[in-house]
Amino acid sequence: MENTCLFCRIVAGEIPATVVHRTETTLAFRDIDPKAPTHVLVIPVAHHADVLSLAADPSAAADVLAAAAAVAEQEGLTGGFRLIFNTGPHGGQEVFHVHAHVVGGAPLGPMLAAR
């Protein structure tokens, strides 16, 4: 665990979160600033800074994807959902512990805002 990483501190129980799904290797919790009716973050328990780091650990990457699918099913996102990984500053990543956003529960509109 990196003791300055927000999500590592959530995994350690130092910071509260509304957990909706947990496995030995993943944790899923509600986003504190939701962008859709359902907005859940899925993280690996082990610290990986971004998607590039996660991709180097195929087992952890598969676990995150499986947990995201389980969350979507559990949340009843039968009409569809988005699974979003923001990577790096230009990709909009704000917390540098890789996380998948599971968003849905309503029509989501265009994938990117118009420039």
KOLKEPA-34045 format. One record per residue: residue number from 1; residue in one letter; chain; z negated, y negated, x negated of N, C-alpha, C in turn. Coordinates in nm, 3 decimals. Example, Ala and Ser with C-alpha at 12.3 -4.5 7.8 and 13.67 -1.06 7.14 Angstrom:
BEGIN
<bafi = 1 keti = A vomar = A npz = -0.780 npy = 0.569 npx = -1.319 capz = -0.780 capy = 0.450 capx = -1.230 cpz = -0.780 cpy = 0.330 cpx = -1.320>
<bafi = 2 keti = S vomar = A npz = -0.708 npy = 0.225 npx = -1.285 capz = -0.714 capy = 0.106 capx = -1.367 cpz = -0.787 cpy = -0.003 cpx = -1.290>
***
This chain:
BEGIN
<bafi = 1 keti = M vomar = A npz = 0.000 npy = 0.120 npx = -0.084 capz = 0.000 capy = 0.000 capx = 0.000 cpz = 0.000 cpy = -0.124 cpx = -0.087>
<bafi = 2 keti = E vomar = A npz = 0.077 npy = -0.222 npx = -0.046 capz = 0.073 capy = -0.352 capx = -0.112 cpz = -0.022 cpy = -0.440 cpx = -0.032>
<bafi = 3 keti = N vomar = A npz = -0.132 npy = -0.480 npx = -0.092 capz = -0.238 capy = -0.547 capx = -0.017 cpz = -0.200 cpy = -0.685 cpx = 0.034>
<bafi = 4 keti = T vomar = A npz = -0.086 npy = -0.741 npx = -0.007 capz = -0.045 capy = -0.870 capx = 0.047 cpz = 0.062 cpy = -0.854 cpx = 0.155>
<bafi = 5 keti = C vomar = A npz = 0.111 npy = -0.733 npx = 0.175 capz = 0.216 capy = -0.709 capx = 0.273 cpz = 0.156 cpy = -0.701 cpx = 0.414>
<bafi = 6 keti = L vomar = A npz = 0.204 npy = -0.786 npx = 0.503 capz = 0.155 capy = -0.790 capx = 0.640 cpz = 0.162 cpy = -0.653 cpx = 0.707>
<bafi = 7 keti = F vomar = A npz = 0.277 npy = -0.586 npx = 0.696 capz = 0.291 capy = -0.458 capx = 0.765 cpz = 0.210 cpy = -0.348 cpx = 0.699>
<bafi = 8 keti = C vomar = A npz = 0.193 npy = -0.352 npx = 0.566 capz = 0.104 capy = -0.255 capx = 0.501 cpz = -0.039 cpy = -0.274 cpx = 0.550>
<bafi = 9 keti = R vomar = A npz = -0.077 npy = -0.397 npx = 0.574 capz = -0.212 capy = -0.426 capx = 0.625 cpz = -0.227 cpy = -0.378 cpx = 0.770>
<bafi = 10 keti = I vomar = A npz = -0.119 npy = -0.385 npx = 0.849 capz = -0.122 capy = -0.329 capx = 0.985 cpz = -0.138 cpy = -0.177 cpx = 0.977>
<bafi = 11 keti = V vomar = A npz = -0.061 npy = -0.113 npx = 0.889 capz = -0.073 capy = 0.032 capx = 0.871 cpz = -0.216 cpy = 0.069 cpx = 0.834>
<bafi = 12 keti = A vomar = A npz = -0.279 npy = -0.009 npx = 0.747 capz = -0.415 capy = 0.018 capx = 0.700 cpz = -0.521 cpy = -0.013 cpx = 0.805>
<bafi = 13 keti = G vomar = A npz = -0.482 npy = -0.076 npx = 0.916 capz = -0.578 capy = -0.112 capx = 1.020 cpz = -0.653 cpy = -0.241 cpx = 0.993>
<bafi = 14 keti = E vomar = A npz = -0.610 npy = -0.316 npx = 0.893 capz = -0.676 capy = -0.443 capx = 0.860 cpz = -0.635 cpy = -0.554 cpx = 0.955>
<bafi = 15 keti = I vomar = A npz = -0.517 npy = -0.543 npx = 1.013 capz = -0.466 capy = -0.642 capx = 1.107 cpz = -0.433 cpy = -0.566 cpx = 1.236>
<bafi = 16 keti = P vomar = A npz = -0.479 npy = -0.614 npx = 1.350 capz = -0.452 capy = -0.541 capx = 1.476 cpz = -0.306 cpy = -0.551 cpx = 1.519>
<bafi = 17 keti = A vomar = A npz = -0.263 npy = -0.448 npx = 1.587 capz = -0.128 capy = -0.445 capx = 1.646 cpz = -0.134 cpy = -0.356 cpx = 1.769>
<bafi = 18 keti = T vomar = A npz = -0.043 npy = -0.380 npx = 1.862 capz = -0.033 capy = -0.296 capx = 1.980 cpz = 0.061 cpy = -0.182 cpx = 1.947>
<bafi = 19 keti = V vomar = A npz = 0.002 npy = -0.070 npx = 1.908 capz = 0.078 capy = 0.046 capx = 1.864 cpz = 0.130 cpy = 0.121 cpx = 1.986>
<bafi = 20 keti = V vomar = A npz = 0.260 npy = 0.155 npx = 1.984 capz = 0.320 capy = 0.229 capx = 2.094 cpz = 0.366 cpy = 0.368 cpx = 2.053>
<bafi = 21 keti = H vomar = A npz = 0.375 npy = 0.393 npx = 1.922 capz = 0.420 capy = 0.524 capx = 1.873 cpz = 0.375 cpy = 0.536 cpx = 1.728>
<bafi = 22 keti = R vomar = A npz = 0.332 npy = 0.658 npx = 1.694 capz = 0.286 capy = 0.680 capx = 1.557 cpz = 0.319 cpy = 0.822 cpx = 1.516>
<bafi = 23 keti = T vomar = A npz = 0.366 npy = 0.839 npx = 1.394 capz = 0.382 capy = 0.970 capx = 1.333 cpz = 0.313 cpy = 0.963 cpx = 1.197>
<bafi = 24 keti = E vomar = A npz = 0.317 npy = 1.072 npx = 1.123 capz = 0.258 capy = 1.070 capx = 0.989 cpz = 0.328 cpy = 0.969 cpx = 0.898>
<bafi = 25 keti = T vomar = A npz = 0.456 npy = 0.945 npx = 0.923 capz = 0.535 capy = 0.863 capx = 0.832 cpz = 0.582 cpy = 0.730 cpx = 0.890>
<bafi = 26 keti = T vomar = A npz = 0.560 npy = 0.708 npx = 1.019 capz = 0.607 capy = 0.584 capx = 1.083 cpz = 0.501 cpy = 0.524 cpx = 1.174>
<bafi = 27 keti = L vomar = A npz = 0.518 npy = 0.397 npx = 1.202 capz = 0.433 capy = 0.327 capx = 1.297 cpz = 0.523 cpy = 0.233 cpx = 1.377>
<bafi = 28 keti = A vomar = A npz = 0.504 npy = 0.230 npx = 1.508 capz = 0.580 capy = 0.141 capx = 1.595 cpz = 0.481 cpy = 0.056 cpx = 1.676>
<bafi = 29 keti = F vomar = A npz = 0.507 npy = -0.074 npx = 1.679 capz = 0.416 capy = -0.164 capx = 1.750 cpz = 0.496 cpy = -0.280 cpx = 1.810>
<bafi = 30 keti = R vomar = A npz = 0.437 npy = -0.342 npx = 1.912 capz = 0.504 capy = -0.451 capx = 1.982 cpz = 0.513 cpy = -0.575 cpx = 1.893>
<bafi = 31 keti = D vomar = A npz = 0.630 npy = -0.640 npx = 1.897 capz = 0.651 capy = -0.764 capx = 1.823 cpz = 0.565 cpy = -0.873 cpx = 1.887>
<bafi = 32 keti = I vomar = A npz = 0.502 npy = -0.956 npx = 1.804 capz = 0.416 capy = -1.061 capx = 1.860 cpz = 0.496 cpy = -1.180 cpx = 1.913>
<bafi = 33 keti = D vomar = A npz = 0.625 npy = -1.184 npx = 1.883 capz = 0.713 capy = -1.291 capx = 1.933 cpz = 0.839 cpy = -1.226 cpx = 1.990>
<bafi = 34 keti = P vomar = A npz = 0.826 npy = -1.155 npx = 2.104 capz = 0.938 capy = -1.074 capx = 2.154 cpz = 1.059 cpy = -1.158 cpx = 2.193>
<bafi = 35 keti = K vomar = A npz = 1.177 npy = -1.103 npx = 2.162 capz = 1.304 capy = -1.168 capx = 2.194 cpz = 1.373 cpy = -1.103 cpx = 2.313>
<bafi = 36 keti = A vomar = A npz = 1.309 npy = -1.002 npx = 2.372 capz = 1.361 capy = -0.931 capx = 2.489 cpz = 1.241 cpy = -0.872 cpx = 2.562>
<bafi = 37 keti = P vomar = A npz = 1.260 npy = -0.826 npx = 2.687 capz = 1.147 capy = -0.766 capx = 2.759 cpz = 1.079 cpy = -0.652 cpx = 2.680>
<bafi = 38 keti = T vomar = A npz = 1.158 npy = -0.574 npx = 2.608 capz = 1.102 capy = -0.474 capx = 2.517 cpz = 1.144 cpy = -0.514 cpx = 2.376>
<bafi = 39 keti = H vomar = A npz = 1.046 npy = -0.530 npx = 2.289 capz = 1.073 capy = -0.563 capx = 2.149 cpz = 0.965 cpy = -0.495 cpx = 2.065>
<bafi = 40 keti = V vomar = A npz = 1.002 npy = -0.384 npx = 2.005 capz = 0.910 capy = -0.302 capx = 1.927 cpz = 0.961 cpy = -0.294 cpx = 1.784>
<bafi = 41 keti = L vomar = A npz = 0.870 npy = -0.305 npx = 1.689 capz = 0.905 capy = -0.289 capx = 1.548 cpz = 0.868 cpy = -0.148 cpx = 1.504>
<bafi = 42 keti = V vomar = A npz = 0.958 npy = -0.083 npx = 1.433 capz = 0.935 capy = 0.051 capx = 1.380 cpz = 0.940 cpy = 0.041 cpx = 1.229>
<bafi = 43 keti = I vomar = A npz = 0.832 npy = 0.085 npx = 1.163 capz = 0.823 capy = 0.075 capx = 1.018 cpz = 0.788 cpy = 0.209 cpx = 0.956>
<bafi = 44 keti = P vomar = A npz = 0.830 npy = 0.230 npx = 0.831 capz = 0.778 capy = 0.345 capx = 0.760 cpz = 0.635 cpy = 0.313 cpx = 0.715>
<bafi = 45 keti = V vomar = A npz = 0.549 npy = 0.412 npx = 0.712 capz = 0.413 capy = 0.391 capx = 0.663 cpz = 0.415 cpy = 0.353 cpx = 0.515>
<bafi = 46 keti = A vomar = A npz = 0.500 npy = 0.419 npx = 0.439 capz = 0.514 capy = 0.385 capx = 0.297 cpz = 0.592 cpy = 0.254 cpx = 0.285>
<bafi = 47 keti = H vomar = A npz = 0.553 npy = 0.174 npx = 0.190 capz = 0.618 capy = 0.044 capx = 0.173 cpz = 0.758 cpy = 0.060 cpx = 0.113>
<bafi = 48 keti = H vomar = A npz = 0.856 npy = 0.007 npx = 0.184 capz = 0.992 capy = -0.009 capx = 0.136 cpz = 1.027 cpy = -0.153 cpx = 0.170>
<bafi = 49 keti = A vomar = A npz = 1.074 npy = -0.230 npx = 0.074 capz = 1.095 capy = -0.373 capx = 0.096 cpz = 1.205 cpy = -0.403 cpx = 0.197>
<bafi = 50 keti = D vomar = A npz = 1.313 npy = -0.323 npx = 0.194 capz = 1.426 capy = -0.353 capx = 0.280 cpz = 1.509 cpy = -0.228 cpx = 0.303>
<bafi = 51 keti = V vomar = A npz = 1.620 npy = -0.242 npx = 0.375 capz = 1.706 capy = -0.127 capx = 0.406 cpz = 1.758 cpy = -0.061 cpx = 0.279>
<bafi = 52 keti = L vomar = A npz = 1.789 npy = -0.139 npx = 0.178 capz = 1.840 capy = -0.081 capx = 0.053 cpz = 1.737 cpy = 0.013 cpx = -0.009>
<bafi = 53 keti = S vomar = A npz = 1.612 npy = -0.028 npx = -0.007 capz = 1.504 capy = 0.057 capx = -0.059 cpz = 1.484 cpy = 0.179 cpx = 0.030>
<bafi = 54 keti = L vomar = A npz = 1.489 npy = 0.159 npx = 0.160 capz = 1.472 capy = 0.271 capx = 0.254 cpz = 1.584 cpy = 0.372 cpx = 0.239>
<bafi = 55 keti = A vomar = A npz = 1.706 npy = 0.326 npx = 0.217 capz = 1.820 capy = 0.416 capx = 0.202 cpz = 1.806 cpy = 0.507 cpx = 0.081>
<bafi = 56 keti = A vomar = A npz = 1.729 npy = 0.464 npx = -0.017 capz = 1.705 capy = 0.547 capx = -0.135 cpz = 1.610 cpy = 0.662 cpx = -0.105>
<bafi = 57 keti = D vomar = A npz = 1.548 npy = 0.661 npx = 0.012 capz = 1.456 capy = 0.767 capx = 0.055 cpz = 1.508 cpy = 0.821 cpx = 0.189>
<bafi = 58 keti = P vomar = A npz = 1.609 npy = 0.909 npx = 0.185 capz = 1.674 capy = 0.955 capx = 0.309 cpz = 1.577 cpy = 1.016 cpx = 0.411>
<bafi = 59 keti = S vomar = A npz = 1.474 npy = 1.082 npx = 0.365 capz = 1.377 capy = 1.140 capx = 0.458 cpz = 1.303 cpy = 1.030 cpx = 0.536>
<bafi = 60 keti = A vomar = A npz = 1.261 npy = 0.926 npx = 0.467 capz = 1.193 capy = 0.814 capx = 0.533 cpz = 1.288 cpy = 0.742 cpx = 0.628>
<bafi = 61 keti = A vomar = A npz = 1.414 npy = 0.726 npx = 0.585 capz = 1.513 capy = 0.661 capx = 0.672 cpz = 1.533 cpy = 0.741 cpx = 0.800>
<bafi = 62 keti = A vomar = A npz = 1.544 npy = 0.873 npx = 0.787 capz = 1.560 capy = 0.958 capx = 0.905 cpz = 1.438 cpy = 0.950 cpx = 0.996>
<bafi = 63 keti = D vomar = A npz = 1.320 npy = 0.944 npx = 0.937 capz = 1.197 capy = 0.933 capx = 1.017 cpz = 1.194 cpy = 0.802 cpx = 1.096>
<bafi = 64 keti = V vomar = A npz = 1.237 npy = 0.693 npx = 1.034 capz = 1.239 capy = 0.564 capx = 1.103 cpz = 1.338 cpy = 0.569 cpx = 1.220>
<bafi = 65 keti = L vomar = A npz = 1.456 npy = 0.625 npx = 1.197 capz = 1.555 capy = 0.636 capx = 1.305 cpz = 1.505 cpy = 0.725 cpx = 1.418>
<bafi = 66 keti = A vomar = A npz = 1.442 npy = 0.836 npx = 1.385 capz = 1.389 capy = 0.926 capx = 1.488 cpz = 1.278 cpy = 0.857 cpx = 1.567>
<bafi = 67 keti = A vomar = A npz = 1.193 npy = 0.782 npx = 1.499 capz = 1.086 capy = 0.709 capx = 1.568 cpz = 1.144 cpy = 0.601 cpx = 1.658>
<bafi = 68 keti = A vomar = A npz = 1.248 npy = 0.531 npx = 1.613 capz = 1.312 capy = 0.428 capx = 1.695 cpz = 1.371 cpy = 0.491 cpx = 1.821>
<bafi = 69 keti = A vomar = A npz = 1.435 npy = 0.606 npx = 1.807 capz = 1.491 capy = 0.675 capx = 1.925 cpz = 1.380 cpy = 0.717 cpx = 2.020>
<bafi = 70 keti = A vomar = A npz = 1.269 npy = 0.766 npx = 1.966 capz = 1.156 capy = 0.806 capx = 2.051 cpz = 1.099 cpy = 0.686 cpx = 2.125>
<bafi = 71 keti = V vomar = A npz = 1.090 npy = 0.572 npx = 2.058 capz = 1.040 capy = 0.450 capx = 2.122 cpz = 1.134 cpy = 0.407 cpx = 2.235>
<bafi = 72 keti = A vomar = A npz = 1.264 npy = 0.407 npx = 2.209 capz = 1.360 capy = 0.368 capx = 2.313 cpz = 1.347 cpy = 0.458 cpx = 2.434>
<bafi = 73 keti = E vomar = A npz = 1.333 npy = 0.586 npx = 2.412 capz = 1.317 capy = 0.680 capx = 2.524 cpz = 1.184 cpy = 0.655 cpx = 2.596>
<bafi = 74 keti = Q vomar = A npz = 1.078 npy = 0.642 npx = 2.520 capz = 0.945 capy = 0.619 capx = 2.578 cpz = 0.940 cpy = 0.489 cpx = 2.658>
<bafi = 75 keti = E vomar = A npz = 1.012 npy = 0.388 npx = 2.612 capz = 1.012 capy = 0.258 capx = 2.679 cpz = 1.110 cpy = 0.252 cpx = 2.796>
<bafi = 76 keti = G vomar = A npz = 1.183 npy = 0.361 npx = 2.819 capz = 1.275 capy = 0.368 capx = 2.932 cpz = 1.399 cpy = 0.283 cpx = 2.916>
<bafi = 77 keti = L vomar = A npz = 1.449 npy = 0.269 npx = 2.797 capz = 1.565 capy = 0.185 capx = 2.772 cpz = 1.695 cpy = 0.262 cpx = 2.799>
<bafi = 78 keti = T vomar = A npz = 1.705 npy = 0.315 npx = 2.920 capz = 1.819 capy = 0.399 capx = 2.957 cpz = 1.947 cpy = 0.318 cpx = 2.974>
<bafi = 79 keti = G vomar = A npz = 1.937 npy = 0.188 npx = 2.998 capz = 2.055 capy = 0.103 capx = 3.013 cpz = 2.112 cpy = 0.057 cpx = 2.881>
<bafi = 80 keti = G vomar = A npz = 2.046 npy = 0.095 npx = 2.772 capz = 2.091 capy = 0.057 capx = 2.640 cpz = 1.988 cpy = -0.027 cpx = 2.567>
<bafi = 81 keti = F vomar = A npz = 2.007 npy = -0.037 npx = 2.439 capz = 1.916 capy = -0.114 capx = 2.355 cpz = 1.987 cpy = -0.145 cpx = 2.223>
<bafi = 82 keti = R vomar = A npz = 1.926 npy = -0.232 npx = 2.145 capz = 1.975 capy = -0.259 capx = 2.010 cpz = 1.870 cpy = -0.212 cpx = 1.910>
<bafi = 83 keti = L vomar = A npz = 1.920 npy = -0.163 npx = 1.799 capz = 1.837 capy = -0.129 capx = 1.685 cpz = 1.884 cpy = -0.218 cpx = 1.571>
<bafi = 84 keti = I vomar = A npz = 1.798 npy = -0.309 npx = 1.528 capz = 1.838 capy = -0.413 capx = 1.434 cpz = 1.751 cpy = -0.405 cpx = 1.308>
<bafi = 85 keti = F vomar = A npz = 1.817 npy = -0.405 npx = 1.193 capz = 1.749 capy = -0.419 capx = 1.064 cpz = 1.798 cpy = -0.550 cpx = 1.003>
<bafi = 86 keti = N vomar = A npz = 1.709 npy = -0.644 npx = 0.982 capz = 1.742 capy = -0.767 capx = 0.910 cpz = 1.710 cpy = -0.740 cpx = 0.763>
<bafi = 87 keti = T vomar = A npz = 1.805 npy = -0.769 npx = 0.675 capz = 1.785 capy = -0.740 capx = 0.533 cpz = 1.813 cpy = -0.863 cpx = 0.450>
<bafi = 88 keti = G vomar = A npz = 1.714 npy = -0.905 npx = 0.374 capz = 1.727 capy = -1.019 capx = 0.284 cpz = 1.721 cpy = -1.152 cpx = 0.356>
<bafi = 89 keti = P vomar = A npz = 1.705 npy = -1.260 npx = 0.280 capz = 1.693 capy = -1.393 capx = 0.339 cpz = 1.814 cpy = -1.432 cpx = 0.424>
<bafi = 90 keti = H vomar = A npz = 1.935 npy = -1.401 npx = 0.380 capz = 2.053 capy = -1.438 capx = 0.458 cpz = 2.067 cpy = -1.353 cpx = 0.584>
<bafi = 91 keti = G vomar = A npz = 2.005 npy = -1.236 npx = 0.584 capz = 2.007 capy = -1.148 capx = 0.701 cpz = 1.895 cpy = -1.178 cpx = 0.799>
<bafi = 92 keti = G vomar = A npz = 1.811 npy = -1.275 npx = 0.766 capz = 1.703 capy = -1.315 capx = 0.856 cpz = 1.574 cpy = -1.236 cpx = 0.838>
<bafi = 93 keti = Q vomar = A npz = 1.561 npy = -1.159 npx = 0.730 capz = 1.437 capy = -1.083 capx = 0.709 cpz = 1.324 cpy = -1.179 cpx = 0.676>
<bafi = 94 keti = E vomar = A npz = 1.214 npy = -1.167 npx = 0.750 capz = 1.099 capy = -1.254 capx = 0.729 cpz = 0.981 cpy = -1.181 cpx = 0.667>
<bafi = 95 keti = V vomar = A npz = 0.965 npy = -1.053 npx = 0.700 capz = 0.860 capy = -0.971 capx = 0.640 cpz = 0.929 cpy = -0.868 cpx = 0.553>
<bafi = 96 keti = F vomar = A npz = 0.894 npy = -0.864 npx = 0.426 capz = 0.966 capy = -0.778 capx = 0.332 cpz = 0.900 cpy = -0.640 cpx = 0.320>
<bafi = 97 keti = H vomar = A npz = 0.888 npy = -0.577 npx = 0.435 capz = 0.855 capy = -0.435 capx = 0.454 cpz = 0.957 cpy = -0.395 cpx = 0.560>
<bafi = 98 keti = V vomar = A npz = 1.048 npy = -0.306 npx = 0.524 capz = 1.159 capy = -0.275 capx = 0.614 cpz = 1.107 cpy = -0.243 cpx = 0.754>
<bafi = 99 keti = H vomar = A npz = 1.179 npy = -0.293 npx = 0.853 capz = 1.141 capy = -0.266 capx = 0.992 cpz = 1.265 cpy = -0.272 cpx = 1.080>
<bafi = 100 keti = A vomar = A npz = 1.266 npy = -0.182 npx = 1.175 capz = 1.372 capy = -0.178 capx = 1.276 cpz = 1.319 cpy = -0.245 cpx = 1.401>
<bafi = 101 keti = H vomar = A npz = 1.399 npy = -0.333 npx = 1.458 capz = 1.365 capy = -0.395 capx = 1.587 cpz = 1.432 cpy = -0.310 cpx = 1.695>
<bafi = 102 keti = V vomar = A npz = 1.354 npy = -0.258 npx = 1.787 capz = 1.408 capy = -0.191 capx = 1.905 cpz = 1.396 cpy = -0.293 cpx = 2.017>
<bafi = 103 keti = V vomar = A npz = 1.511 npy = -0.345 npx = 2.063 capz = 1.510 capy = -0.449 capx = 2.166 cpz = 1.595 cpy = -0.406 cpx = 2.284>
<bafi = 104 keti = G vomar = A npz = 1.546 npy = -0.436 npx = 2.402 capz = 1.619 capy = -0.401 capx = 2.524 cpz = 1.539 cpy = -0.439 cpx = 2.646>
<bafi = 105 keti = G vomar = A npz = 1.574 npy = -0.376 npx = 2.756 capz = 1.506 capy = -0.403 capx = 2.882 cpz = 1.577 cpy = -0.505 cpx = 2.969>
<bafi = 106 keti = A vomar = A npz = 1.686 npy = -0.561 npx = 2.919 capz = 1.767 capy = -0.658 capx = 2.993 cpz = 1.899 cpy = -0.672 cpx = 2.916>
<bafi = 107 keti = P vomar = A npz = 2.003 npy = -0.725 npx = 2.982 capz = 2.126 capy = -0.752 capx = 2.907 cpz = 2.095 cpy = -0.845 cpx = 2.789>
<bafi = 108 keti = L vomar = A npz = 2.148 npy = -0.814 npx = 2.673 capz = 2.112 capy = -0.885 capx = 2.551 cpz = 2.212 cpy = -0.993 cpx = 2.510>
<bafi = 109 keti = G vomar = A npz = 2.326 npy = -0.999 npx = 2.575 capz = 2.421 capy = -1.103 capx = 2.541 cpz = 2.497 cpy = -1.071 cpx = 2.413>
<bafi = 110 keti = P vomar = A npz = 2.563 npy = -1.172 npx = 2.357 capz = 2.645 capy = -1.147 capx = 2.236 cpz = 2.559 cpy = -1.106 cpx = 2.119>
<bafi = 111 keti = M vomar = A npz = 2.623 npy = -1.033 npx = 2.027 capz = 2.550 capy = -0.981 capx = 1.913 cpz = 2.503 cpy = -1.093 cpx = 1.819>
<bafi = 112 keti = L vomar = A npz = 2.589 npy = -1.192 npx = 1.799 capz = 2.553 capy = -1.305 capx = 1.713 cpz = 2.574 cpy = -1.435 cpx = 1.789>
<bafi = 113 keti = A vomar = A npz = 2.492 npy = -1.534 npx = 1.759 capz = 2.509 capy = -1.664 capx = 1.822 cpz = 2.636 cpy = -1.730 cpx = 1.768>
<bafi = 114 keti = A vomar = A npz = 2.700 npy = -1.808 npx = 1.851 capz = 2.819 capy = -1.881 capx = 1.809 cpz = 2.782 cpy = -1.980 cpx = 1.700>
<bafi = 115 keti = R vomar = A npz = 2.873 npy = -1.999 npx = 1.608 capz = 2.844 capy = -2.095 capx = 1.497 cpz = 2.889 cpy = -2.232 cpx = 1.533>
***
